[in-house]
Amino acid sequence: MKRTLKLFLGLILILQGMGVGAQKPTPAKVSPRLEIYYFHTSERCPIDQSIEDHTRKLMQSEYAGEVKAGTIKFRVLNTEDKSNATISGKFEINAQSLYLVTFVNGKEVKNDLTEFAFSCAQNNPGKFISRMKAEINSAIGKL
């Protein structure tokens, strides 16, 4: 009888310990992130294609780890595709555009790099890549 009582009390103590641990929720870690959006129309010009190509190559070469981890997300969206209407409307655009969007403390900050991208992506890819790296590194540093 004493042995059963000790076993029963021991089991209660173990179960209580498990219950206390289960009551403490593990806080979900939300990774800060940077989203890079490149919007284009169905009809594409060489400059338009070079912006996408250089940005994609940059993501694959310099930021592959961040993309894989989900810290950086690169999206290419056709503004004429109806499935992209909501997001295109959010940016209030209907043509080619390049945006870096950071999320810091729940706030969305948009950085429009469209004019810069069109001014040098095709004619001066080194300048385009250099500035994109600087902008991305700055955005990641804000996170």
N, C-alpha and C positions, 0 to 999 in steps of 0.2 A: 504494500500500500504506500509506504513512504517513497519507494522507488518510482511508482506511478505518479505520485504527487510532484516529485522533483522533476520528472520528465515533463509533466504538464506545465509546471512553472517555467522551466527552461524553454519550452516551445512558445509560451506566451511572450517571454522576453525577446526571443528571436523575432517573432512576428511583429512585436511593437517596434523593434529596431528597423525592420524592413518598412514598416508603415511610415515611420518618420522620414526615412530616406525618400520614399515615394512621394511624400507631400511637398518636398522641395523641388519645384520645377527648375529645370535647367534653362537659363535664359537663352533664347534663340539669338545667335549672332547674325546680324544683318551686315553683309559685306557692303562697304561703300563701293560705289561703282561709277564708271564713266561710260556713257553710251555715245557712239559716233554714228550719226545718221548721214547717209548720202542718198538724197532724193534725185531721181531723174525721170525724164519722160520716156515714152516708147521710142521716139526717134532720137538717136544718140549721135553726137558729134565727137570728133577726135579729142577735144579738150575734156569733154564730159567723161569719156572712157578713160583718159589718162588720170583723172582725179580718182576714179574708182580703183584703177589698177595700182597706182602708187600707194593709196591708202591701204588696200588689201595686202600688198607686199610688205608694207611697214608693219601691219598687224601680225603677219606671219613670221617676220624676221625678228623684230625688236620686242614685240609684246605678246608673243605666243603663250608665255606662262600666265600672263594676266588675263588673256582671252580664255584660256583653258580653265582658270580658277573662277572666272565669272566676274572679275573686277572690271574688265573692259568688255564691252559688247559692240560689235561693228555690224550695222544693218544697212543694206542697200535696198531701197524701196522705189518702185515705179509709182509715180504720182497719178498715173492714168489707170492703175489697177484699183478697182472699186474696193477690194479688201484692205487697201491701205488708206482709204478715205478718212478714217477717224484720225489716224496719226498725222496725215498730211494736213488735215484741218487744224490739228493742235498746233502745228507750226505755221499755219496760215500761208502755205505755199502751194504752188501748182506747177513749178518748174524745177530745174536743177538747183540743189542747195546742199551745203555741207555744214553740219552742226555738231559741236561737241557739247554734250549735256552732262553735267555733274549733278550728283545727288548728295547733298551735305545736310545732315540733321533734318532729313525729310523735305528739304527745299530743293527744287529743280532750278538749275542755273544754265541757261542756253548761251552758247558762244557761237555766233554766226561767222563762219569762215568762208562763205561762198565767194565773195568778191576776191579775197586773197587767192583762193584755190583757182579761180578762173584766170587770174592774172599771171600765174606762173607754173601751174602743174604741167603744162605741155612744153612751154618754152624754157623753163628753168626748173627741172625736176629736183635738183639739189636744194634749191631754195625752198621749194614746197615741202620736201621731206624734212629738212632742218627745222622749219617753223612748225610743222605738224608734231615732230618730236618734242619741241619746246612746249607747245600747247598741251600735249598729252601729259608730259611730265609735270607741268604746272597743275593740271587738273587732278592728277593722281596725288600730288603733294597736298592739295586742298582737302583730300578725303580723310 
